[in-house]
Amino acid sequence: MTPPAAAPAPAPVLVFLDPAFDDGRLADATKPQLMATDQGATRGDGVFESLLAVGGQPRKLQAHLSRLAGSARLLELDIPAEDAWRRAIATAISEYRRQHVPGAETAEDDELVVKLLVTRGVEGAAGPTCWVQASAPGPAGRRQRETGIDVILLDRGYDSEVGERAPWLLMGAKTLSYAVNMAALRYAHAQGADDVIFTSADGRVLEGPTSTVLLAHLETADDGAGGVRTVRRLITPQLDSGILPGTSQGALFTAAKAAGWELGYGPLEPRDLYDADAVWLISSIRLLAPVNHIDGKEIGTPDLRKQLTAELNALYATIG
């Protein structure tokens, strides 16, 4: 018997930033909205951000707006002011929830993916094309939060100093040119893995195609009173190695520091991942995905991964 087809995903909501509409201009996502000659489509010339909204509230909004502005500066794109983005985001979230989640039963039922997109527009355009998209999250991200992922290490082909030596590579910008990242994920899937951690040509740990790398160590130390205390240390690769600053990593580091964790920034090498008590790939949509295996080698133990993931998830839940 053929199983029933899965229900189609709800149509996304599109809101274009338009000076004639203070709160953004709603557009029909089922009809063409972008010119075929737009340089975002023909050249991948643009920037974007993806964030999660829970219960109608966007998370880490200021961090995403700041990173969007930074990416736009690197590409010399003159984008609208933050207030215009905030109003368009509020319109997109409100309209999506009105259409699709009027009676969400749990917080998970009321999660939205909100994308902020900027293209250079068509040749000769007076300014960029900017819009907000609100849509349902895919099931894979939630599943990977719960069950963990297997990853492989892939050489990105650049050394860790390329960002400073060749700024035109835009290593610190979140651009629309994601073909290499998607190719890396397809390669990983063909090898039976879920995701990738990039390494540099000089052997440094960098980032995932769509995520930031975190690792943790638990250590015991003298408490100064004849006993011992447990030291929790959270580490991420250093930012000057040509990686994108992670908004989720930054927010989690702030919460972890307040909770007494010690923090560290690379440089990291693959052996640091293998020796860690836990490793995660963290991103704004999937959140914390614990890494079960790297290149077939188990990281930590299942019980310790579960314990540390629960602790960090509790901290992350406090982030607005």
N, C-alpha and C positions, 0 to 999 in steps of 0.2 A: 504494500500500500504506500503510495507516495505521500510523504509528510506535507502538511499544509505550508504554503509559502509564508515566509516571515512578513509581518506587516511592514509596509513602507515607512521609512523615517519621516517624521513631520517636516513639512517644507520649512526651510530657514526663513528668517526675517531679515530683510536688507534695509538699511537706512543710510542714505547718502548725505554727506556733509555738503550743504548747499546754502550759500549766503541768503537765498530767498526764503529759507525755512529755518527759523531760529532753533527748532528742536530736531532738525534733520528731516529729510524727505524720504518717506516710506516708498519702497519700490517693490514691484511684483517679482518675486524670485523665480517664478515659472516662466518669465519672459526675458529675452536678451536685454542686458543693461549696460554692457561694456562694449565699446567699439572694437572691432576685430583688429584694428591697427593700433590699439593702445599698447604702449611700450611695456606695460606690465605683462601683457600676453605674448608679445613678440620677442621680448628680450629679458623678461624676468626683472625688469628695472623698477624696483619699488621695495617697500619695507612693510612689515606687518608685526602684529603682536597677537597672542592668543591668551585668554584668561578665562577663569572659571567664575560663574555667578552661582551662588547658592541661596535659595530662598529669595531670589530677586536682587541680591546684593553682590556686586562684583568684588572679587577678592584681589587685594594688592593693586588696586587701580592706579594709585599714584606711581608706584614702581613701574608699571607697564607703560603709563603715559610718558614717564621720564625716559625709559629706554627707547620708546618709539621716537621721541624727539631726538635722542642721541643718534639713532640709526639714520634718521632723516638728515641730520646735519652731515653725517659722513657721506651721504649720497647727494648732498647739496639740493635737497628737496625742501621747499618752503611749505610747511603743512599748517593747518588751522591751529588756533590756540587751544589749550587744554579744555577750557570751558565748553567750546563747541563739541569736542569729542565727548565730554561728560554728558552733555545733553543728548547727543545722538545715541550714546550707549544706553542711557535711561529709556529713551524711546524704543530702542530695539528690544531691550529686556521686557519692558512693560507690554509691548505688542505681542511678543512671543508667548509670554505667560498668559495673556488674555486669550490667545488662540489655542494653546496646547496644554497648559498645566493649570486649569482653573481649580482642580481638586487634588493636587499632589498629596499623596498619603504620607510620604516620608521625605526627608531631606534629599535622599538620593534621587527621588522622583523629580525633584525641583532643582536639578543641576543643569546649567546651560553652558555651552562653549560660546564665548564672545570673541570674535576676531575683529581687529582693527587693521584695515588694509589701505595702503597708499601706493598708487602707481604714478609714473611720470606723465601719464596721459598720452594722447596722440602727439605725433611730431608737431611742434610749433604751438602746443597748448599753452595758455597763459598761466596755468597752474596744474598741480597734480589732481588726480581723481582719488577721492577718499570716501570710504564707506565702512559701516559696521555691519557685521553679520552675526546673528544669534541663531544657534542650532543645537540640536540634541547631541550629547556626547555619545561616542561609540561604545559598545559593550566591552571591547578588548581592554580599554584602560582600567575600568573598574575591576575586571577579572585579574589583571596583572598586579594591581595593588594587593589583592588578596592572596594570590597563589605564588607570586614572585615570577622572575624571568630568568632565562638562560641567555648569556651574552657571549659574543666573541670579540676579540681584539682585532682591530683593523688599522693598518698604517694609513694615515691621512696623506702622507707624501710630502709634508712640509716639516721643517724643523721648528722648534718651539719659539724661535726668535723672529719668525717670518712676519708676524704682525707689526713689529716695530720697523723692520727692514723694508717692508713692502706694504704700506698702508692702503694702497689701491686695491689690495685683495679683500678689503672690507671685513677682516676677520672678526671685528668686534661689533658688526652690524647684523641685525636680523633681517635679511633681505628675502625677497621672493624667489631668489635663485636657489631652490632646494633640490635640484636634480641629483646632485652628488649624494646628498643625505638620503634621498629616497632610493637611490641605487645601492647604497650601503645596506639599507634595511632589506631590500630584496635579496641581496647576496646572503645576508644573515639567515633569512627565512629559507633560502635554498639549502643552507647548511644545517637546518634543523634548529636554529637559534631564534630567539625572540627579538634581540636588539644587539646594539654594537656599542663598544667603547673605542673611540679613536685614540691612537697613539701618534706621537710625532716621529719624524725620521730620526731624531736623536734620542728616542726611547722614553719620552715623557708621556704620562697619562694626560689626555685632554678632556674630552666631553663625549656625550652621546650625540647622535644625529639630531635629536629633538629634546635633549635633556642635559642636566648637569650631574657630574659624578660626586657622590659622597661616600666616605668610608668611616667606620667607627672602630675604636679600640677600647676595651675595658682593661684597666690595670689596677693593681692594689698598691697602696703607698702607706707609709707610716703616718698615723693621724696626730702624732706629737704627744699622745697621752698613753702610749703603750699598746695601742691597738692599731688596726688597719682601716683604711677607707678605700672605697672604690672610686677610681677616677674614670670618668667618661670623657672620651676625646673624639671630636667630630672634625674631619679633615676633608678638604676639597682641593682640586688643582689650583695653582696660582693663576690669577687672571691675566698676567702679562705673557702668558704662553700662547696667545692668539685664540682665546676662547670667548664665547659670548657670556657676559655677566648674567648669572641666573637670578631671576627675581625670587623664585621659591627658595633657592639656597640662601640668598641673603636674608630673607624673612625668617627662615628656620634658624639660621645662625644667631639672629638677634634673640629669638625665643629660647634657644638652647643655652646661650650665655646667661640669660636671666635665671635659668633653671640650674645653673652650676656646672654645665658642661664646659670643658676646655675646647678651644677652637684652634684649627691650624689650616694653613694654606701651603700646598706643595712646596717644591716640586715633588711629584709622585712618579714612581716607576711601576711597571706591571707587578713586580714582586710585592709592592706595598698593598696592592689589591688582593693578591693571593693570601697574604699574611693577616689581613684584616679580620676582625670578628664579625663584621657585616659590611656590605656594600649596597648602595642604592643608586638608582637613576631617578632623579627628581625633576618634575616639570609641573607647570601650572595646571594642566588638564588631568594627566594621569596621577599626579601627586607622587607619593613615595612608592616606588616599585622595588621591592627587595630583590637583590641578585642572588639566585640560588647557585649558579655555576658560571665560571668564566673559562672558556675554552675547555669545558668538561671537568674542571676542577671545582669541587664544592667549596663554598666560602663559608667559614665558620661552621656552626651546627644549626639544624632546624630550630631547636628550642631557643638558642641565643638570637638568631635572626628574628624570630617571632617576638621575643621580649623587647629587643631594641627597636624594632619597627613599631610596636605598640607604644613605646615611650615617645618616639619621635612623632607618631601620628597624633598623640595627645597634645604635644606641643604645637604641632601645625594647626590643630583645630582652634587654637587661641588666636590665630592670625586673622586680622580683618581684611 
